[in-house]
Amino acid sequence: MERTSSPAAVGDENATAGQSYRESIYDAIALLSGEWVVAVLASLATRPLTYLRLREEINNAEERSGWASHAHPVSQKVLSATLKRMRRDGLITRAAGSDSSFKHVWYELTPLGRSFLRSLRPLAKWAQDNQAAVRDAQERYAEAEQASDT
């Protein structure tokens, strides 16, 4: 979701630094781009994890949910790309440590990442509270579309 910055909309009292409310929402949503970003945020919410433990935790959580969010486990390639993008955006840090002869790579949420995760809680609550209403609206729409096609 690449965009260029444009001047704030006229009369947008919430605009800051030349950016409108709408543009700010787009920027926040862009941070969520990628199928596994939310899973990484949730997995790192309580503690730093090594790469292998992070991948295992994400896949175990998905398996426990019956693969409701994803149809397949996260691959090494996709997880690596997701972590790289999240590091670029300042949401996580990567630290390499070593004990004896084996090198561990740890990932941890930054303060910015923790703040971002906290900001998603109201959105998750809204989704939980309105799940049935959205599903009903989608079903009504599908029925109306099907009726208009006949």
N, C-alpha and C positions, 0 to 999 in steps of 0.2 A: 504494500500500500504506500507507494512513494508519492509524495505531494510536495509542492513548493509552498512556501509561506506566502500568504497574501495579507493585505491590510485587514484589520478587524472590521466587522460589519458595522455600518452606521447604526448608532443607537444600542449597540451591544454593551451594556454596562458591565458585563462580566469579562470583557476582553482584557487581557493582560499582555504586555510586551508585544502588541501588534497582532495578537492571535485571538480569534473569535472562540466562543464557547464550542461551536461545532468543530473547529479545527483541533481544539484541545481534546475533544472526545475522540476524534480520529487518531490523534497521536497516542492516546491511552490504549485504544483498541489495537493499534499497530504493535504495541508491546506484547499483546497477546497472540499475535500471528504465529502460527506454527501449532501443529496438532498437540504437542507435548508440553507447552509452556506452563499451563496450569498444573499439570502433574508434577513438574519439577518444582514449582513454587510450593505446592502442598507438601511434597516430600522433604524439602529443606526447611519447612516452617519451624521445626522444633530443634534441629541440630545440623551441624555440618556432616556431610557424608562423602565417602570415597566414591569415585566414579562407579566402580562395580556394585557397591552397596546401593547407590542411588538408582541405578538401572534395575537392580533386583527389587528394590522397594516399589518403584513405579509399576513394574510388571506384576508384582504380587498384589498390589492394591487394585490393579485392573482386573486381575483374575478373581479376587474376592468379590468384585462388583459384577461379575458375570460378563466382563468385557462390554459393559454398557456404554462406556465412553469411547472405546477404541476397539477395532475388530481384530487387532493383532498386537503382539508385544512390541515395545520400542526397540528398534535395532541400534547397534552401536553407532552406525553412521548417522542415523537421524538424531540420536541423543547427543552425539558430539556436535553436530551442526546447531542443535537447539541451545546447548550450553555455550557455544561460541557466540551466538547471537545475543543471548542473555547477558554474557560478560560484556559484550560491546555496548549494550544498553544500560549497563551499570546495575543490573538487578542481582547479579551473583558475582562472587570472586572465586578464583581458583588458586589454590596454594599447593605447592609440591613439598612434601616432607619426606624424610627417609628414616627408616629404622633398620638397623643391620644392613643387609644388602638389597632390600626391596624398597623401591620408591613408591610412595602413596601419593595420589592426587586427590585433594579434598575440595569440595564445593560448598559454599556457604552463601546465604542471602546477605546482601549488603543492607544498610539502613534504608536505602532507597527501595530495595526489593521487599523488605518487611513492610514498609509504608504502602507500597503498591498492593501487596497481598492483603493488608488490612482494608484497603479501599475496595477490594473485590467482595468483601463480606456482605455489604448491603445489596449488591447485585445478585449474589447467590441467594440471599434471603428473599429477594423479589421473585427470583426464578422458582424457588420452592413454594412460595405463597401463591403464585399464579400459574403453576404448571398445569393444573386441571383446566383453567380458563383458556390458556393458550391451546392446549390439546383440543378442547371443544371447538374453539374458533377454527382450527385447522380442519377438523372433521366436517364442520358445517360448510366451509369453503370447498373442500373436496367433493362433498355431496352436491353442492350447487354447480360446480364445474362439470360434474358427471351428468347432472340433469340437463345442463345447457348443451352438452355434446350430443345428446340423444334427440 
